[in-house]
Amino acid sequence: MRSTTATTVLRVLKVIYGTLVAAGRMYVWIPLTDLYPDPSDPPPHHPERLRPDLPLTAYERALERELTTEGRLS
């Protein structure tokens, strides 16, 4: 078992740590773009998320033309 002094020190350190974390959170700026993602894009790590470095295949381009108005997303 721990001594009462060690237990008291650990409790005090936990309180100090929690206080420092809370104070730090007040000074950290979170960009609004992260809070409100663009609803037209799939979320990160979504299986249907497009890779911008790969061009669309002929089949994918045909599907895009079928699903969009004049070749543009509607």
Protein Blocks (a to p, Z undefined) as FASTA:
>chain_A
ZZfklmmmmmmmmmmmmmmmmmmmmmpccdfklmmccfkbccehiaklccfkbccdfklm
mmmmmmpgehiaZZ
